[in-house]
Amino acid sequence: MISILIPVYNYNILELVSEIHNQLSDQTNPFEILCLDDCSTNLSIQENNKSINALPHCNYNILSENIGRSAIRNKLAVSARYDWCLFLDADVMPKHKNFIDLYLNAISKKSEIIYGGILYPEKRVKDSHLLRWIYGKDREALSYKQRNKNKYLSFLTLSFLIHKSVFNKVSFNEDIPNLRHEDTLFSFNLKEHKIEIEHIENPVYHLGIESSETFLQKSLDSVEAIALFVKQDLLPTNYTRITKMYAKIENKGISKVLSTFYVKYQGAFRKNLLSKKPSLKIFDLYRLTYYCYLNSKK
């Protein structure tokens, strides 16, 4: 009935798999849990994760080379035995003990993709990780009613149920660089193919909160990815928040000014964002000025 698909890279997934396995064992539907390791560099974590193979209907395999976030998800989908596939990132944990049932009960005859949402721990993280935590709680941890206002852009790939037939129409793009925003491109392709995303209230906690330094670098990588997607006509300029803003200011000369702002003030931006009181307004400005800077070099 359901295939649980977990891409892994340098993360201990024993607790997650055990929780999902317990929930699945409590119901009568056939299932499998497929975990695919994208050639992790941490061998001790690999060894710990191998014990997953002792659980019934579970399989943990290690790739001989790293293939990236898009390709590993496609590979898992192709390997799945059942029509319904539940993708889970390695660093999540379900909020509810009936997490699996909530997803299965949400399936109707017209269902294609169902997304349950994401939460962040309420307890304040250490200062060095504040930016990721604050951003996640403000921008990603949305109720299903909030997500329904923008069904495609509010879709994240950390936890979603998808019918295998959808992959015959839309899969993750393996030709793009392994930067970021493969989920944004995936959601746009779903929209283009008129594949409906259903939003429900069935969140997972995002536990793998990286340092502000790491998140900031990933954010710049994401800006580069968006710029590349627009340049290659993979995304329209009116799809994401940052490209919409750039389209408004490009012909008014403001983009050139903001490009200069990035060069002049990037140090000050970073100082705030790596501090104990990071501002999301500065974070947005930092990303927008960087996008303007990238486009100024065309």
Disulfide bonds with the S-S distance in Angstrom:
none
